[in-house]
Amino acid sequence: FIHDILRRSRSFSNVEKWKASEVRLFILYIGLPVLVEFLPEERIEDFALYNVILRLLHDYWDNDKKLGDSISSLLKIYIKNSSKNVISNVHRPKLLTISTHTHLHLPF
């Protein structure tokens, strides 16, 4: 939600110095509308799906089994799509890291 934005982010030229709050702001709120102008459609589709997953996780209530199952299903789709896109050279292999794989094992 917009009230989560506590401060203005630094520019992209300083992205390596961004704090966690700036990364969260970018991923959850402003990344998709900004990147849609610059990235190919395949990458935007993956980022949009990942954005939805992270928004759901960010707002997730642990007593909602149905939502947990939905998030788990979306994560599997995201990993599958990302794997295909690495093989077809849409994404770099670096995208599929151990942290991406561990998303599949989050307790819901």
Order of alpha helices (4+ residues) and beta strands (2+ residues): alpha-alpha-alpha-alpha-alpha
